[in-house]
Each structure stands twice: as structure tokens, then as C-alpha cells.
Amino acid sequence: MTPTISVIVVTYNQEDTIARTFDSILAQRCHAPIEIVIGEDGSTDGTRLVCQQYVGRYSDKIRLMPQKPNKGVVNNYMDCLLAARGTFIADCAGDDYWIDPEKLEKELRLMEQDDQITLVHTGWNWFDVRTGNARPNIFTPFPETVTDGKEMLESILTATQAPVVHLCTALYRASTIRQIYKEKTHLFRGVELVCEDLQITFTLAAMGKIAYLPDLTLNYSYGKESISNQGEGRAAEGKQFVFTRRATDLAFRLMTEYHLTPSTKLKDFFAFRAYSQLMHAFRLHDHHLFLEAQSCIDDWQVVPTRRIKLLQGIMSRPMLWTFMLHIRNVVVCLKHFITRRVSIR
């Protein structure tokens, strides 16, 4: 039977959580047939073995993409998207899981009622993997049931505290995203890309209506190292610099290609990202990163704010940079000391 919905699961080194993800998808109660397309990306642990076990048990519902060397999350996801047979596509990452067994049913009924809806998404929880506690995401700038997607474009690009649309809660039209992919493949393929959700949600919003259900359907795992959370230390901060650069480059490219007027909101966002890049370079005391942060300012057409100019002035003077970094480190150490003393009391 040809599936109506294809659920993409991309996974890498998640042998401890991937079964929970599969179980939450298989528990869905939906009037239409569902398939799961697994993109296992060359894991070095037992993730692929777990995937193969599920394929053996549910061969009529689950397909495992051929084993290949690590492709990276974006190419892995796009390969699964192109292989999907469903009219609609959903996804759930290998360390997250759905908590509402009627998630797909609710979303599909909305999509079937209005063919102008390109994507429907839902509420979701932040799930702390260290404590096992879940708390609802409260960042919902568009709580209406249906919104013209063009009204959401700025907010999708500038979201920093949480995504406007969490793709792991979404159901979207396969034909629409494939049309966009064919016309603008460069937005979905490339070694410089570090995410797939931003361009998918943005381009689908540009093409039609976006529907929202307040129901909590997903536990989104956080508290561990990931592509967007590189942990702590010099190496981690350097990786975070690269991630932020590439993600913001994509946001600027989307803004430009879809001819969005650089509003105050967009200008403030790119200025904030530019300042953050300068701060990464400042903390690392890395002149090469300072120059790259300067190129971010140029590439994103940022008009330097007062604090950007101040930081540029400090970092342009090696002795002053060294002195100010020393002062900052002393202040940080004092704050940590005071915090520990207060917690002991």
C-alpha cells in the first residue's frame, strides 16, 4: 500500500534513544497509511543494528536507507526526503520522540481541509535529558490556527530563543517542498549548510498558509552536545562560531533571495549575530576569528552599533585586547566564586 505520510528519521550515534523514537511513531493512530524512512548516517555505535532490528519487525512500514559514509545531517535529510513516497512528510529526530499518538491524525485532517496549507505544526516540550523533566515551549508568536505564511517570514529568520516552527512537530506537503527543492537546490545542498529546518519552514511559509495546533506532541531533547550546542571550552566555542556563521549566512541568503525588505527587526538580528561573533573571537583571543567576524559584518550588511564599534576598537589594539580579556576573566572567576559560596550556604 502506498503511504500517505512519510516520517523521516535521521540518526547518528543514538543507539540509546532511537528505539524510543521509532516506538513513538509506530504508536500513531491515523486513518491513513504511514511509512518510516530512516537515514542512519554512518554511526560508530550500535544505532544501525537497532534500525535493522526494527526493519526486520516492521518491514511493511519501515525502510532503511543504504549504508554509506557519513553525509552530514543536511544531505542525509534531503536524501530521505527525495526517497519518501508519501503525499505528506513529517520527521522526528533520533533523540526526540512524539508524545501524542494522534499527532499525525490531527495534522492530516487539517491539511485535507485546505490545500493552501503547506505545513501544520504543534506545541512541544523542552525535554531535559539530564533530569528527565519536560516543560512546554512558551515561544508561540503565531498562535492562530491558520496564518498567511508570508507574515511569518521575518520571525522565522530572526528567532533565537526557539524556532517559530519546530520541524519535528510538523507535517508538510511533499509536492510543495520538492518543487522548491528543484527550483532552489542550492538552499538545500552544500557543505556550508548546517541545518535543514530553517530553509524548509521558511520556503514553505513563503508558498502558502501555515497552520498551528497548540497540542503538545513532541519532547525535544536538550542538555547534551549537538550540532547547535557544542558544549564548553575553546574548541567548542570555535565550533559554535562556525555554526553561527553558516546558519546566519543561510538566513541572509533567504532574506535576499525572497526579496525581504531589511526591516529594523532583521537589521537588529544580523547586528546581534555580528556582535556575538566578535565576542566569540574576543573570548578566544583569536585574531583570525576577529577578521572573520569583521567579514560577517560586511557580508550581512550590518551597520555597526555602538557596542560593535567599542569591541572592534578594543580588538584592534593587541595590548588593550589582552588587558580587557584579563579583566573579563577575573570578573567571571569572581562570579563563579560568589555563586558557589551562595549555593554552599
Secondary structure, DSSP 8 states (H G I E B T S, - for coil): ---SEEEEEEESS-TTTHHHHHHHHHT---SS-EEEEEEE---SSSHHHHHHHHHHH-TTTEEE----S---HHHHHHHHHHH--SSEEEE--TT-EE--TTHHHHHHHHHHH-TTEEEEEEEEEEEETTT--EEE----S--SSEEEGGGGHHHHHH--SS-SS-GGG-EEEHHHHHHHHHH-GGGT--TT---SHHHHHHHHHHHSEEEEEEEEEEEEEESS--SS---SSHHHHHHHHHHHHHHHHHHHHHHHHTT----HHHHHHHHHHHHHHHHHHHHHT-HHHHHHHHHHHHHTT----HHHHHHHHHHTSHHHHHHHHHHHHHHHHHHHHHHHHHHH-
